[in-house]
C-alpha cells in the first residue's frame, strides 16, 4: 500500500520504518524542515532508529520524507502521529492535531483511510477529528489506534506490542486491521473508538497513580531511614497482585504527565469524578518542592551553592526532554539562590544551556535520571543525593 505518516518523531518514524520493512511505500511528512533534511540525509533523530536502519529504507526507494502535504494524494492510508501536549495551564493542546487534520483534509485522496495515533480525549475522533475532515467534500474512512511507544525499550517495540484499533465504521476497522497486521503481531479490536481512546488514557493514568504512590512510599521510607528500593524489591517477590513502580523527581515524557489530563478534561465535561488522578498529579508536581526541602536539610542555606543535576532527559538512556521533571527541580533550586548546573551526555544542549562535565567542583550532585554506565567516580568526594529512592 501507499502510506503517508504525518509526524516523523518518536512515534511516526518507527511506524514509517516498520511499514517500509513490511513492503509498503511510505511518505513521511513533517513541518520541521531541519528534521526533513536530516531524515533524507540518513540521519536519525531518535534513539530507537539507527542511521543504518534509516539509510537502509531510503535505499529501497520505498521511503522519503517531505513537508509537502500535497504528496499524500497518492496515499491509501494516512496515519497522523503529531504531538498532543498540554498548555501552560495543563489543559489538552490540540493545535498540532488540528493543523495536521486541515492539511490532510485538503490533500487526501478520495476514500483514503485516515488513522489517528495521537493521544486524544474520549469522543475526539468521532467529534473534532471527523468534523475537520468532513470540511472536504471527499470521502474517507476514519479509525483510531493509539501509539504505544516506549523510547529506548529494547524488549517491546511496534511489532511485538499489541495494537489497539477501532474504526468509526466497520469498513474503517477492517482496513485499519489489514494495515497494522502487516507489521504488528497482535492487533486487538475495540467495539468503538471511544473504548480505545479511553483505554489509552487508562494505561497511563494507571502508571501516574502508581508512581505517585511509590513517591509517597519513598518519603515514608526516608523518614524511617530505610531504602525504598529494597522495600519495593522485597514486595516484588510476590508472584501475583503486585507490580513494581519506582520513585523519582516526578513524572515526564510524552505519556504519563499528559494522558491523565486528557481523561480529566473529558471527565470534567461530563460531570464524572477523577479525584484519584487529580491527587496523583498534585503529588508528582509537588516533587520539586519536596526535594528542595531535602536538599536544604543536607546543605542548609543554598544561596551560592553549586549543585549538579545528573540526567535531565525524562528517563534514562534517551535524549528526550519532553515534560522532564528536571525542569521544575532546577527552577525550584535556582529560586532560592543556588547555582544549578546539569550533566546529560545524551541531551547535551537544553534550555539554551550546555551539559556540564562531571567534576569535584560541586557542593552536591543530584541523581535525577542518570544514563546507564555513567562514571560517578569523576565526582570524587562530592555528596550525592539519589532522587530515585534510597537513603
Protein Blocks (a to p, Z undefined) as FASTA:
>chain_A
ZZddehjafklmmmmmmmmmnopacddddfblklmmmmmnopafbfklcfklmmmmmmno
paccdfbfklmmmpmbdcddbdcdddfkopacfklmmmmmmmmmmmmcehiacddfbdcd
ehklmmmmmmmmmmpmbdcddddddddddehiakbcfklgccddddfbfklmmmmmmmmm
mmpfbdcddfbfklmmmmmmmmmmmmmmmmmmmmmmmmmmmmnopafklmmmmmmmpcgh
iacddddfbdedjklmmmmmmmmmmmmmnopacfkmmmmmmmmmmmmmmmmmmmmmmnop
aehpacddehjafbehiabfghiaklmmmmmmmmnopacddddfklopgghiacddddfk
bfbdcdfbdcehiafklnomaccddfkgcZZ
